[in-house]
Amino acid sequence: IYSASKAALKSLTEALYMECLPFGLAVVYVNAGGVRTNITNNMIARFAIPPTTLYAPYEEAIREEFNPQRMEPWAMPREEFAKAVAEKSLAKKPERVLWVGAGLTSMRIFSWLPRGFVLRLLWNELAEKRKVSLDKSK
């Protein structure tokens, strides 16, 4: 749901950009990287996968991937993120897409690669390998 809502927002931003162009209004899409917020803490606190779903065997791997302690050291402080977004958005000619936050170099590279390749790569790295590693450690 989170990823789908981000994709919908990107499409809406592109449509608004075209609609507002004749009026001289800038519409900016913020592609956020890692930012220190409570979203992960809130999600993990109530996260549960029903045992009857296909993803049940991956619950531990998913929890580990979104472990706030693992993500905290490299994530951008939210105040710094807000300042960067405000400054870049209020520029005389803002970029249409703002890349702000930590860990965006790989995302920029992924945006140029074939989507299916990137999805398979991410699934393998973030789910399969982590699941196998967690299973071995038991």
N, C-alpha and C positions, 0 to 999 in steps of 0.2 A: 504494500500500500504506500509506503514511504517513497519508494523509487517511482512508482506510477504517478504519484502526486507531483514529484519533481519534474517528470517528463511532461505532464499536463501544464504545469506552470511555465515551462520553457516554450511550449507551443503557444500558450496564451500571450507570453511576452513578445514572441515574434509577430503575432497577429496585431497586438497593440502597437508595436513599432511601426508597422505599415499603416495602421489607422491614424496614428498621431504624427506621422512624417509631414503631412501638408501643413500642420499647425506649428511646426518647429519644436515639438515636444520630444524629449529624449526618453526612451524606454530602455531600461537596463535589466539584463538577466544576471543575477549573481550566482555563480557556480561556486558554492562553498566547499572548502576543503575541511580538514580537521580543525574544529573549534572547541574549546573547553566550555561545555554547557552541561546542563543536567539531563539532556534528552536520553543519553545512554543509561544513566543511573535510573531514571524513571522507567525506561523500557525494560531493563533487566530485572528490576524489582517485581514486575508483574508478568514477565515473559514465561510462557509455558506452551509447549507443543503437545497437543493431544497424542496419546500413545498410538492411536489408530491411523495417524497420517504417515505419508511417505517420508516426511522430514524427521520423524521421531528419532531415528538413529543418529541424526546430526545435531541434536539439541545441545550436547556438551560442546561441540565444535563451534556452534553459533554463539553460545555464551562466552567461550574463550575469545572469539574474534571481537566481541563487543565488550570485553572486560575493561572498565574505565581506568583501572590502574595501569594497564598495558598501553592505553592510548594517551593518557595524561601527559607524559613527558614531552611528546612531540606536537601536541595540539596547540593551536594559536589561542592566546587569551581572548576572551570574548570582547573586552574593551578595545583591544588592538584591532580585532576584526571589524567591529562597528565603526571605528575611526577610519580604517582603510576604505570600507564600503562608502561611507559618507563622503570622504574626500574624492574618491574616484567617481562617484555618481554625480557630484556637484561640479565636476570639471566643466570647462566651457564646452568641450566636445567629448562627452564620456564615451568610452568603449561600449559597444552593444552587449558584450559579455564580459563580466568581471570575474576573474579567477582570484579568489581571496581565501586564504586559509592554508593549513599545512598539508603536505602530501599531494600537491596538485601536479607535480611534474609527470608522474606516471599517468595521471588521468588525462593530461594533455596529449601524451603519446598515444594512450588508448583511443582517444577520440579520432585519431587518424588511421587506426587499424581497422580491418574488417570486424564488424560487430560480433559475428558468430565466433570468431577466433578469440576475441577478448572475453566473451562470456564463458567459453570453455576453459580458458586459462584461469580466470578468476574462480570458477567453480572448483577446478582441480586444486588450486593453491589454497583457497580459503575454506573449502569444505572437505574435499576428499583427503588431502594430505593431513590436514589437522585431525580429522576423524581417525585415520589410521594411527597417527601419533598418539592420540589420547587413548585409543583402544590398547595399544602396546604398553602404555604406562600403567594399565590396570593390573 
